[in-house]
Each structure stands twice: as C-alpha cells, then as structure tokens.
Amino acid sequence: MEERLIEALETSPYLSETEISKPRLLVYLMGPYKSYPPYESPSTELGVATTRTTLDEAVQNLQATETDFDADEALWLLIELRRRLRKERGVNAFLAIDPEIPLYEMDAATQSVEFTKASVATVFIAPAMGDNLGVGIEIGSVCEHLSSQELREEVLFLGEQNVESSMIDAISDRWHVTVDEFDDFDGLYQAVKAHVRQVA
C-alpha cells in the first residue's frame, strides 16, 4: 500500500500545487469533511448548548490564502493543514480522498486502516465545527487493527477544546493513543508539526 499511495499521490489532481522534499514520509490526516449547520441561538434546555464554536483563527487563515475552490469549512481546514505541511515541512501529507482509490475496490473503513498502516504518522482531528461521527467510527476501526506500539508512537488524536466525549477519553484509556487539545489553527498546526517531527 505504501508504494501505491506514493504513486497515486504523485499524480493526484488535488496535490499538483506543491513540490515536496520527503515523498516517502506519508502523513495521513483524518477529520470531518462537513461542518455542523449554524445555530441561531444557544439552547439551555437540559443544560446543553447547541451552539458550536468554530475556529475563527482557522477561517481567517484560510480566507487569506489564494484558494479559489468552494469547500465546506471543515474540509477547508484539513486542506489548509495539508497544504502547509506539504509546503513548509515537505512531507507527503494527504487526505483519504487524495489517492482516489475507488470505494468499490476498498471501502472507506478499510482505506483508513490501510492508509494508517502505510503512513509514518496519522493524525485524527476533531474540530468543534465538524461533524465528527465519521472520525470516531474510523479511529475506532484503526485502533482495532494496529498494535499498541504503533498506536502509541504513530497516531495522534487532536480535539478542539470545546469537543468533549467519553469516546475521546476511551481512545487514550483503551488504546493508549496520544490525545491532545488545540484552541486555534496555529495551535493545531504546531501540534501536528511536532508529532510528525517526533515520529520522523
């Protein structure tokens, strides 16, 4: 899978904008592609707020770029993170959609497992603005198929400060995956960069 990924990423139409210096240093980025819809007002019913804080800093960074495509904010965040890692660190950062492996050949859960096994580092990202159900399902699937040493050394889970879940706690307690928080886009980027540097 490693060789197939490297070859597929070389020809991916989504990655043609940057030259990378470390093509064998595969970094798999996983996160939601869709944001929650905005909520007009908070609800205090049952003590649960329905408003979700977005990454204002991330949006400002993204709007300052020269990206001219129409993408959901959650996907936009991943694309900008991928772009910066490739441009500034020279690593072969990619999203699950980049290699364009058809789902009839390999389902999405299997792709995540195989991409993680083939990568030097994997980062799961849970921003407050994103629909994180898919992230939770996929990280559970990945954790069940990797050794505890691989999970400890190669996989990182980053959740925005507003994101709280018993399942996030379980990721650390059950599988010993490193779990950390971020509060803005720069904090997210610095955490991913540090993880990649440590693994590499």
N, C-alpha and C positions, 0 to 999 in steps of 0.2 A: 504493500500500500504506500510506503514512503516514496518509492520511485514514481509510482503512478501519480501521487499528489504533486510532487515536484514538477513532473512533466505537464500535468494539467494546469497548474498554476502559471507556468511559463507562457501558456497560450490562452489563459483566461481573459475574456474581453473586459472583465471588471478590474484587472490589475495592470493594464498596459501603461498606466501613467507613471510608474516609478520603476527605476532600476534598483535592484537590491544587491548588497555585497555578500550576504550569507544565505544563499538559496537553500542550503541543507538544514538550516536552523528553522524548522517548521514550528510556528506558534499558532495554535488553534484558538480562536476567540468565539465564545458561545454566549448568546444573550437573546433577549426578545427582539423580534423584528417589528412588533406593533406596540403602540402606546395605548394606555387606557384612554377612553374619551374624557374630555374635561368635565369637571363637575362645577355647576354654577355656585353652589353654596355648600358649606360643610353641614353635615348632619350629626347631631349629638344624640340621636336616638340610640339607646342601648350603650351609650358611651363610645360609639365607633364613629370616627370621622371618615367621610367619603372622599374628602379632597386628598389628592396625592401631590406631593411636592415634586416639581420637575427640576432637572439640572439646569438652572438658569445660566450658570457659567458655561456649561456644555453648549447650550444653544448659541450663546454669544460667540464662542469659539467657532462653532460650525458656520454661523452666518458670516463670519469674517473670512471664510475660505472661498475658493473660487469654484466650489461645487455648483453645478448647474442642473442637477437632476432633482426630480421630485421624489422624496422618500419620507417615510414616517420618521418621527423624531427618534424613536428607539433604535431603528435601523441606522439612521443617520449617525447616531452616537458610535455604534460599532464600526461604521465605515470610516469615520474620522479617526478613531483609535487605531484601526488597521493601517490607514494611510500614514499616520505619524510614526508608527512602529517601523513600517517599511522604509519611509523616507529618512527618518532621523537615526534609527538603530540598524537598518539594513537587514532586518530579519524577514523571513518569509511568512509574515502574519497573514492569516486568511480566515474567512467565514465559511460556514458549511455550504453556502450557495456558490462560492467561487470556483470550485473544481468542476461544477456542472456534471456530477455523476447522477444519472437518472434514477428516480425512486423505484422504477420497476426492476432495476438491476440490484439496488441495495436500499432498503428502507431507511428512513431518517434516523431511527434509533441506532441501527447497525452502523450507519455512516459516522455518527458521533463517537461510537466506541472505537471504530477503526481509525478515525482521524486522530483521536486522543492517543491511541497506541503508536501511531506513526509519528506523532509530534514530539518535539523536545519538551515543549511546555504547553499546557492547556489552561485557559482562564475562562471561568464562568462568571458572567457579570449580571447582576440583578439591580437595575436602576429602579427608583420608585415610580418612574413614569411608564415603565414597561409592563406588559402582560407576561408575568414570569412563570406561568403554569408550565409551559414547554421546557423552560430552563430547569425547573425542578424535576420533571419527568426524566429529562435527558441526563442530568448529573447523577440521578439515582441509578440509571441504566449503566452509565460509565463506571460508577463506583463498584458496581457488582461484577464488573468484568476486568478490573485491574488489580494488581497485587497491592497490598498495603504500603509497600515501599514506594511503588510508582505513584500512588496517590499522595503520599506524604511529600515526595520530592518534586513531582512534576505538575501537580494540579493545584490551582488556586481558585477559591470562590470569593468574589468581591461583591458585597451588597451595599447599596446606598444606606446611609444612616437611618432613613425612615422605613426601611424594609425590615420587618420583623416576622419571623416564622419559626415554629418548632422544628420544621424540616431543615431549616438552615442550621439550627443547633445540632440536629442529628447528623448532618454532613460531617461536622467536626467530631462529635462524640462517637459515632458508629464507625466512620471510615477514616478518621484522622486526617481529613483534608484540611489544609490551612484556610481559615475563614477570616476575612478582614472587612473593614468598612471604609467607605470613602464619602466625602461630602461635596465634592465638586469635580469637574472634569480633569483639572490638573492633578488632583489627588488620585483619581483613578489611573491616569496615565503614569504617574510616578510609581504607583504600586505595581502596575503591570510591568513597567520597565525594570523595576528592582527584581521582580520574580524571574523575568527572562534572564537577567544578568546572573542571578544566583544559580539558576538551572544550567545555563550555558557554561 
